[in-house]
Amino acid sequence: MWSSRSSAASCPPASCGHRPGSIAWRGSSRSTSPATVAPSTFDLDLSLSHGFRQLVQRHLPAIGYGQTRSYGEVAMLVGNPKAVRAVGTACATNPLPVVVPCHRVLRADGSLGGYIGGAEAKSTLLHLEAA
């Protein structure tokens, strides 16, 4: 079970400046610490997905680095709280699985759930972000 789960809801776009479909990228060729680099924002082309799947994938970047959400929390975030399984499908069909952070979405009980790269890859990514 993943233990660094954040219980806070995702930030509302109006309060943090996040736009669904964009991602705040932290990284630099000179630094390996995300905290030491100023974030920049760029738009993602999610045209490989459509409808509800694309809606979910556009909201996944709102889950902050080192934070997690449940499939149910993501369903509520996109305005369809009963679509928990559809959120799982949207994560499973994510065309950009590391850039669009579907690895940050967990089961309601805090266990990992699925990931296109496998459970070990999902666990590794979450541990790297927690460091």
C-alpha positions as CSV (number, residue, x, y, z in Angstrom):
1,M,0.0,0.0,0.0
2,W,1.3,3.5,-0.9
3,S,1.6,5.5,2.3
4,S,2.3,9.1,1.0
5,R,-1.2,9.7,-0.1
6,S,-2.4,13.3,0.0
7,S,-6.0,13.8,1.2
8,A,-6.2,17.4,0.0
9,A,-8.4,18.0,-3.0
10,S,-6.8,19.2,-6.2
11,C,-6.3,22.9,-6.4
12,P,-9.1,24.8,-8.3
13,P,-7.6,26.2,-11.5
14,A,-8.6,29.8,-10.6
15,S,-6.6,29.7,-7.4
16,C,-3.3,28.2,-8.6
17,G,-3.2,29.2,-12.2
18,H,-3.3,25.6,-13.5
19,R,-5.2,25.1,-16.7
20,P,-6.6,21.6,-17.5
21,G,-4.6,20.2,-20.4
22,S,-1.4,22.0,-19.4
23,I,1.4,20.8,-17.2
24,A,3.8,22.6,-14.9
25,W,7.2,21.0,-15.7
26,R,10.0,21.1,-13.2
27,G,13.2,20.0,-14.6
28,S,16.6,21.1,-16.0
29,S,19.6,19.5,-17.5
30,R,21.6,21.1,-14.7
31,S,19.7,20.0,-11.7
32,T,18.1,16.8,-10.5
33,S,16.1,18.3,-7.7
34,P,12.6,19.5,-8.8
35,A,12.5,22.0,-5.9
36,T,15.5,24.0,-7.2
37,V,14.1,24.7,-10.7
38,A,11.5,27.3,-11.6
39,P,8.5,25.6,-13.1
40,S,7.4,26.3,-16.7
41,T,4.1,25.5,-18.3
42,F,3.4,24.0,-21.7
43,D,0.3,22.7,-23.4
44,L,-0.1,19.0,-24.1
45,D,-1.6,17.6,-27.3
46,L,-4.0,14.9,-26.1
47,S,-5.7,14.5,-29.5
48,L,-5.1,10.7,-29.3
49,S,-7.8,10.6,-26.7
50,H,-11.5,11.7,-27.0
51,G,-14.5,12.5,-24.8
52,F,-14.4,11.5,-21.1
53,R,-10.9,9.9,-21.4
54,Q,-9.5,13.2,-22.7
55,L,-11.3,15.2,-20.0
56,V,-9.7,13.0,-17.3
57,Q,-6.3,13.1,-18.9
58,R,-6.5,16.9,-19.1
59,H,-7.1,17.1,-15.4
60,L,-4.4,14.6,-14.3
61,P,-1.6,17.3,-14.4
62,A,-3.5,19.1,-11.6
63,I,-2.3,16.3,-9.2
64,G,0.8,17.9,-7.8
65,Y,4.3,16.3,-7.8
66,G,4.5,14.0,-4.8
67,Q,0.7,13.9,-4.3
68,T,-1.8,11.3,-5.1
69,R,-5.6,11.1,-5.6
70,S,-8.0,8.2,-5.7
71,Y,-9.9,7.2,-8.9
72,G,-13.0,8.5,-7.1
73,E,-11.4,11.8,-6.3
74,V,-10.5,12.3,-10.0
75,A,-14.0,11.3,-11.0
76,M,-15.3,14.1,-8.7
77,L,-12.7,16.5,-10.0
78,V,-14.0,16.1,-13.6
79,G,-17.6,16.4,-12.5
80,N,-18.8,12.8,-12.7
81,P,-18.4,11.1,-9.3
82,K,-20.0,7.8,-10.4
83,A,-17.5,7.3,-13.2
84,V,-14.7,5.8,-11.1
85,R,-14.1,2.8,-13.4
86,A,-14.1,5.1,-16.4
87,V,-11.4,7.2,-14.8
88,G,-9.4,3.9,-14.5
89,T,-9.9,3.3,-18.2
90,A,-8.8,6.8,-19.0
91,C,-5.6,6.3,-17.0
92,A,-5.0,3.0,-18.7
93,T,-5.3,4.5,-22.1
94,N,-3.2,7.6,-21.4
95,P,-1.0,8.2,-24.4
96,L,1.6,10.0,-22.3
97,P,1.8,8.0,-19.1
98,V,4.8,9.7,-17.5
99,V,4.1,13.2,-18.6
100,V,0.4,13.0,-17.8
101,P,0.7,11.6,-14.3
102,C,-1.7,8.7,-14.2
103,H,0.7,7.0,-11.8
104,R,-0.5,9.4,-9.1
105,V,-4.0,7.9,-9.2
106,L,-4.6,5.2,-6.6
107,R,-7.4,2.9,-5.4
108,A,-9.6,4.3,-2.6
109,D,-7.9,2.0,-0.1
110,G,-4.5,3.5,-1.0
111,S,-3.2,0.5,-3.0
112,L,-1.6,1.1,-6.3
113,G,-4.1,-0.1,-8.8
114,G,-3.1,-0.6,-12.4
115,Y,-0.5,1.2,-14.5
116,I,0.5,0.8,-18.1
117,G,4.1,0.3,-17.2
118,G,3.3,-2.2,-14.4
119,A,2.9,-2.0,-10.7
120,E,6.7,-1.9,-10.1
121,A,7.1,1.1,-12.4
122,K,4.2,2.9,-10.7
123,S,5.6,2.2,-7.3
124,T,9.1,3.4,-8.4
125,L,7.7,6.7,-9.8
126,L,5.7,7.4,-6.6
127,H,8.8,6.7,-4.5
128,L,10.9,9.0,-6.7
129,E,8.4,11.8,-6.3
130,A,8.3,11.3,-2.5
131,A,12.0,11.6,-2.1
